[in-house]
Amino acid sequence: MATFGQWVEGARPRTLPNAVAPVIAGTGAAAWLGAASWWKALLALLVAVGMIVGVNYANDYSDGIRGTDDVRAGPLRLVGSKLAAPRAVLTAAMVSLAVGAVAGLVLAWFSAPWLIAVGAACIAGAWLYTGGSKPYGYLGFGEIAVFVFFGLVAVLGTQFTQALRVDWVGAACAVAMGCLSSAVLVANNLRDIPTDAQTGKITLAVRLGDARTRVFYQALLMVWVLLTLVLCFIATPACGAGFLATPLAVRATRPVRAGLGGRDLIPVLRDTGLTMLVWSVLVAAALTLG
């Protein structure tokens, strides 16, 4: 039986910034339009957290029953390590996704009913990432999905539910957040290239190879830097405060640039997540004050 602490670790708390940061950035973008709403922001946060915990447990379940996680260098997996029954982990995934879905329904009711279709697409994307007969995460499309769902949809969806419209400031925040969220997955898949290749999980990192995946990770962070500059011009120069997150980004890239692998790449996930969290807070504050 898995302990409470192991269930928490199985939820992959290092990925929580991927859920929290887009909502903060989207709320800042809504504030730029003079329409921030704290209770809608909290509902959006509940949606995002429910989705990411749900997809993490679903990934644990699907990879576990396929044997993909039997040998790995990354953090704990409940099914792969035989600490929890597959059905229990599947139930945790369904409950988490259901919590996110209920919060999403309430948010759509007070914003726009068509958002229910977007929410349904998010749930389908969460399950089909590693679930189903042909999971797209096994075909190299995981980074695209993360960019769309935890970048474009999360940020612009948060802005829209509060302001009932989106703008170029929200779009810049969404693309920047999508790049950082994708970078977290790229770092994760870079670490798992050897084991994923052996088990038939053909991620984008497996397709690109070790060297090009490291270049791709750094390119995503460069796009984030450029978009921070763009925000300084199209919104307010105060968005330059987002560059205060640069030391975290530099620390995140060091193991990647140094050619480290295995467990030595785990801090990259943490530092990339911290980069997006700190950046989102600073930029949202700048947009709110602006």
C-alpha positions in Angstrom: 0.0 0.0 0.0 1.3 3.4 -0.9 1.7 5.9 1.8 0.1 9.4 1.7 3.5 10.9 0.9 3.9 8.5 -2.0 0.5 9.4 -3.4 1.5 13.0 -3.3 4.8 12.2 -5.0 2.8 10.2 -7.6 0.8 13.3 -8.4 4.1 14.9 -9.5 4.1 18.1 -7.5 7.0 19.4 -9.6 4.6 19.8 -12.5 2.1 22.0 -10.5 3.7 25.3 -11.8 2.5 24.1 -15.2 -1.1 24.5 -13.9 -0.7 27.5 -11.5 1.5 29.8 -13.6 -0.8 30.0 -16.7 -3.7 31.0 -14.5 -1.7 33.7 -12.8 -0.5 35.0 -16.3 -4.0 34.8 -17.7 -5.4 36.7 -14.7 -2.7 39.4 -15.2 -3.7 39.6 -18.9 -7.4 40.1 -17.8 -6.3 42.8 -15.3 -4.5 44.5 -18.2 -8.0 44.8 -19.8 -9.4 46.0 -16.4 -11.5 42.8 -15.9 -9.7 40.6 -13.3 -12.1 38.5 -11.2 -10.6 36.7 -8.2 -13.4 34.1 -7.9 -13.1 33.2 -11.6 -9.3 33.0 -11.2 -9.8 30.5 -8.3 -12.2 28.4 -10.4 -9.7 28.4 -13.3 -6.9 27.4 -10.9 -9.1 24.5 -9.7 -9.6 23.4 -13.3 -5.9 23.6 -14.1 -4.8 21.7 -11.0 -7.5 19.1 -11.4 -6.4 18.5 -15.0 -2.7 18.3 -14.4 -3.0 16.0 -11.4 -5.5 13.9 -13.4 -3.2 13.6 -16.4 -0.3 12.7 -14.1 -2.2 9.9 -12.5 -3.6 8.8 -15.8 0.0 8.8 -17.2 1.1 6.7 -14.2 -1.7 4.2 -14.8 -1.3 3.9 -18.6 2.5 3.7 -18.5 2.4 1.3 -15.6 0.1 -1.3 -17.1 2.2 -1.1 -20.3 5.4 -1.7 -18.4 7.0 1.6 -19.6 7.8 2.6 -16.0 9.2 -0.7 -14.9 12.8 0.7 -15.2 13.2 4.5 -15.0 15.5 7.2 -13.7 12.8 9.7 -12.8 10.6 10.3 -9.8 8.3 7.7 -8.2 5.6 6.0 -10.3 2.9 4.2 -8.3 1.9 1.5 -10.7 5.3 0.9 -12.1 6.8 0.5 -8.7 3.9 -1.8 -7.6 3.1 0.5 -4.7 -0.5 1.0 -5.7 -3.0 -1.1 -7.7 -3.7 0.1 -11.2 -7.4 0.5 -10.5 -6.7 2.7 -7.5 -4.4 5.0 -9.6 -7.0 5.1 -12.4 -9.7 6.1 -9.8 -7.4 8.9 -8.5 -7.1 10.1 -12.1 -10.8 10.1 -12.7 -11.6 11.9 -9.5 -9.0 14.6 -10.2 -10.3 15.1 -13.8 -13.9 15.2 -12.4 -13.0 17.9 -9.9 -11.5 20.0 -12.8 -14.6 19.3 -15.0 -17.1 20.5 -12.3 -15.1 23.7 -11.8 -14.9 24.1 -15.5 -18.7 23.7 -15.9 -19.3 26.4 -13.3 -16.8 28.7 -15.0 -18.4 28.1 -18.4 -21.9 28.8 -17.0 -20.8 32.2 -15.9 -18.7 33.0 -19.0 -19.6 31.2 -22.2 -21.3 27.8 -22.7 -19.1 26.8 -25.7 -16.2 26.6 -23.2 -17.7 23.2 -22.2 -16.5 21.8 -25.5 -13.0 23.1 -24.8 -13.1 21.5 -21.4 -14.1 18.2 -23.0 -11.2 18.4 -25.4 -8.9 19.0 -22.5 -10.1 15.9 -20.7 -9.8 13.8 -23.9 -6.3 15.2 -24.3 -5.4 14.3 -20.7 -6.5 10.7 -21.2 -5.2 10.0 -24.7 -1.7 11.3 -23.9 -0.7 7.9 -22.8 -4.1 6.1 -22.7 -6.0 4.4 -25.4 -4.8 2.1 -28.2 -2.7 4.8 -29.9 -1.5 7.3 -27.3 -0.2 10.5 -28.9 2.5 10.8 -26.2 4.0 7.7 -27.7 4.1 9.3 -31.1 6.0 12.4 -30.3 3.1 14.9 -30.0 3.3 15.4 -26.2 5.0 18.7 -26.4 2.5 20.1 -28.8 -0.4 19.1 -26.5 1.3 20.7 -23.5 1.9 23.9 -25.5 -1.8 24.0 -26.5 -3.4 23.0 -23.3 -1.1 24.5 -20.6 -0.1 27.4 -22.7 -2.7 28.7 -25.2 -5.9 27.2 -23.6 -4.9 27.8 -20.0 -3.8 31.4 -20.3 -6.3 32.6 -22.9 -9.1 30.6 -21.3 -8.3 32.3 -18.0 -8.2 35.7 -19.6 -11.4 35.1 -21.6 -13.5 33.9 -18.7 -12.7 37.0 -16.8 -12.6 39.7 -19.5 -14.9 37.9 -22.1 -12.3 38.7 -24.7 -8.6 38.1 -25.4 -5.9 40.4 -26.8 -2.3 40.3 -28.0 -1.0 40.7 -24.5 -2.8 37.5 -23.5 -1.5 35.8 -26.6 2.1 36.7 -25.8 1.7 35.4 -22.3 0.1 32.2 -23.6 2.9 31.5 -26.1 5.6 32.2 -23.5 3.9 30.0 -21.0 3.4 27.3 -23.6 7.1 27.3 -24.3 8.0 27.0 -20.7 5.5 24.2 -20.1 6.7 22.4 -23.1 10.3 22.8 -21.9 9.4 20.9 -18.7 8.2 18.0 -20.7 11.2 18.2 -23.0 13.5 17.9 -20.0 11.5 15.0 -18.6 11.7 13.1 -21.9 15.3 14.0 -22.4 16.0 12.2 -19.1 14.0 9.2 -20.2 15.3 8.7 -23.8 17.2 5.4 -23.0 14.2 3.7 -21.3 11.5 5.2 -23.6 13.4 3.9 -26.7 13.6 0.4 -25.2 9.9 0.3 -24.4 8.6 1.7 -27.6 7.6 5.1 -26.3 8.7 7.2 -29.2 8.6 10.7 -27.7 9.8 13.8 -29.5 13.1 13.5 -27.6 13.6 9.9 -28.9 12.9 11.1 -32.4 15.3 14.1 -32.1 18.0 12.3 -30.2 19.9 13.5 -27.2 21.9 16.4 -28.8 19.0 18.0 -30.7 16.7 17.6 -27.8 19.1 19.7 -25.7 19.1 22.4 -28.4 15.3 22.3 -28.6 15.0 22.8 -24.8 17.3 25.9 -24.9 15.4 27.3 -28.0 12.1 27.2 -26.1 13.6 29.3 -23.3 15.0 31.7 -25.9 11.5 32.2 -27.3 10.3 32.9 -23.7 13.0 35.6 -23.4 11.9 37.2 -26.7 8.3 37.3 -25.7 9.1 39.0 -22.5 10.7 41.7 -24.5 7.6 41.8 -26.7 5.4 42.3 -23.7 7.6 45.3 -22.7 6.6 47.0 -26.0 3.0 46.0 -26.5 2.0 46.3 -22.9 4.2 48.1 -20.3 8.0 48.3 -19.8 7.3 47.0 -16.3 6.9 43.5 -17.8 10.7 43.6 -17.9 10.4 42.6 -14.2 9.9 39.1 -15.7 13.6 39.0 -16.4 14.2 38.6 -12.7 13.3 34.9 -13.3 16.4 34.6 -15.6 18.8 33.2 -12.9 16.4 30.3 -12.4 16.3 29.7 -16.2 20.1 29.8 -16.3 20.3 27.3 -13.5 17.8 25.1 -15.3 19.8 25.0 -18.5 23.2 24.1 -16.9 22.6 20.4 -16.6 21.2 20.4 -20.2 24.2 22.3 -21.6 26.6 20.1 -19.6 25.3 17.0 -21.2 24.1 15.4 -17.9 21.5 12.6 -18.0 19.4 10.4 -15.8 18.6 11.7 -12.3 20.9 14.6 -12.8 18.3 16.1 -15.0 15.5 16.0 -12.4 16.5 19.5 -11.1 15.9 20.9 -14.6 12.1 20.1 -14.2 12.1 21.9 -10.8 14.0 25.0 -12.0 12.0 25.3 -15.2 8.8 25.1 -13.2 10.1 27.8 -10.8 11.0 29.9 -13.8 7.5 30.0 -15.1 6.0 30.5 -11.7 8.2 33.4 -10.8 7.8 34.9 -14.3 4.0 34.7 -14.2 3.8 36.4 -10.8 6.1 39.3 -11.9 4.5 39.8 -15.3 0.9 39.5 -13.9 1.9 42.1 -11.2 3.3 44.4 -13.9 0.2 44.1 -16.1 -2.1 44.7 -13.1 -0.3 47.8 -12.0 0.0 48.9 -15.6 
